[in-house]
Amino acid sequence: MPDVRIVQLPVDTFDALSRGDLAGANETSPVPLSEYLASPENTSVWSRRYRQVLAEPADGAWVTGAIWDMEEQVTVGRAGYHSAPVDGTLEIGYAVDPAFRRRGYARAALQELLERAAQEPGVRTVRLTIAPGNVASMSLAGQFPFRTVGEQWDDEDGLEIILEMDV
């Protein structure tokens, strides 16, 4: 499994990424970011995180960051929590750059996030929401003791299965 770290990004980096401005994002990011992170498929995530951290600065230490491969010294995707813990629950989100998929990065990022969650006082539950057709993510979740607790409709992503596991 690759050795990864989730590198938290400053609010100015969120702002630049939300506008697809990779050069601007790299001016403020602690690690070099990839074109994938500034791509149109990711700008809505960064825009949401930018607004979120402006409104709730404490969430900045929790929300989406860059998946950094420690050995290769390259950013391979994004991962983090949707917010600081809410009622003892952390929801995880992740996406790996298509150029780096099928190499264990999603599993390594998920493992990193689960380990952090386990060290946080007051966190009892970790949640994933996955589109039923996302076979890779459903398979990854099946490698951990997640259980299906329901489903929801997400205006951006459509139908999602809600999975939770105790920390």
N, C-alpha and C positions, 0 to 999 in steps of 0.2 A: 504494500500500500504506500502511496506517495506520502512524504512528510510535508504537510501543509499547515499554514497558520491562516486564521481569518484576521486580516488587517483592517482595523477600523479606519474609516475615512472622515476627514473634517467636513463640516457643512459646506464650505466653499467648493469642495470636490463634488459633493452631491449636486450643487447648483450647476457647475460646468457640465457634469455628465447628463443632467436633466435636459440640457440644451444640445447634447451631442458634441460638445466641445472637448475633444480629447486632449488637445494641447493645453487648454486652460485647466483641465482636471489634473494633468500631470504636473502642473506648476505647484499644486497644493497637496498632492497625494504623497504619502510616505513611501510608496512603492510605485514603480512604473506600471501604468494601466494599459490594457489592450484595446484595440479597436472594437472588439466585441462588446466591452462594457459601455462604450459610447454609441453603440448601434441603436437604431430605432426600436428594436424589440426590448431594449432595456431602459429607454429614457423615461417611460412612465413609472418604473420602479424608483428611479433616482429622483424624479419630481415629487413623488409621494414621500420619500424619505427626507428630501430637502424641506418640504413644508412641515413634516412631522417634527424634525429636529429644531426647526425655528420655533415651533409652538411649544415643544417639550424638550428642552436641551438635554435632559438626563437620558433620553432615549438614544442619544448619539453613541453611547458606549455599548449599545445593544444591537442596533439595526444593521442592515446589510453592509458588508464590507467586501474586500477583495479576497479571493482564495489565492494565496501566495504559495507557490511551490518552493520550499526552502532549498532544495538541492539544485533545481534548474534555474532558480531566481527569476521566475516568470509568473505573471498573473494568469490564472486559468479559468476564472469565473467569478461568481459572486455568491455570498452566503451570509446568513445572519439570522437574527430573530426579528419578528415583526415589530416588537416593542420591548420595553422593560417588562419584567414579569407582571401579569395581571391575575390577581386572585390565585397566585401560586402556579400559574401556567405560562410557559414560553412557547410561542409558535415559531417554527423554523421554516425558512425558505432558502432555496439554493438553485443555482443554474450554472452549468458548466459550458464554457465556450465549445461549440461544435468541433473545433480543431483539436480539443483535448478530451473528448468524450471516450468512454470505454477503456479508461486507463486507471480507474479507481479514485478519481478526484472527488466525485460526489460522495462516495462512501467515506473517504478521508475527511471531507468537510463536515459531513453529518456526525461522524465520530468525534471530531473536535468540538462541535457545538453541544453534543450530548455530554461530553466530559465537563465542559464549562458549566452547563446547567446543573450537573450533579454536585458541583462545588458551591453553588449559590444557596445561601440560607433562604428558606421559605419557598424555594421552587419544588413543587411536588409532581408536576406533570409537564410533559413535552408533547406538543401537537404538530402534526403535519396535515396539510390539506393537499390532496393530489387528484388531478383529473383522472377519471376511471380509465381512459385510454392511454395514460402515460405509463406504459408497461415497465420502462426502466426504473422509474421512481417507485412504482408499486412493488417491484421486485426488490429494490434496495430496502424499502421499509420492511418487507417480509424477512429480512435478515436480522431484524431487531425485534424485541418484544412489544411492538406496536399492536394495538387492537382497534378494530373499526368501531367507532362510537356513533356514526351518523353520516349525513351528507348535507351539503349546503349549495346554494347557488351563489356564485361570485359573478358580479356584473362584468368583470374583466376576463375571467378565466372560464366561466360557465360552471357546469356541475363539478363538484369536488367531493371526494370521499374524505371524511374526517377521521384521522387516526391519532391515538394517544398512547403514551406509555408513561408509567410511573418512573420517577427519577430515583 
